[in-house]
Amino acid sequence: MVVLDRSEPLAAEDHDLLSETADTPRLVVLNKTDRPARWRPVELPVGMAEISVEVSALTGKGLEGLREQLGELLAGTTSLRDTPT
């Protein structure tokens, strides 16, 4: 799981983390959606917007969706892929 802060512009460290984990199955969590967004999911590398979940840890919005996504991943009913097959 990679957690990115949507309330701050994507930093070099964010891009480095995404590059370093590119060959690893991952779920991208876009946090702090209760604040104004400084970037959009379409700015992520190709295919990553499809495997991301938007949440606000402060308000709890999106956490149920995150739980469901994690449950599906752990149950094997969904796979983590950055690019469509």
Protein Blocks (a to p, Z undefined) as FASTA:
>chain_A
ZZddfkbccdfklmmmmmmmmmpccddddehklbccfbdfklpcehklmmcccddfknop
oklmmmmmmmmmmnopaccdfbdZZ
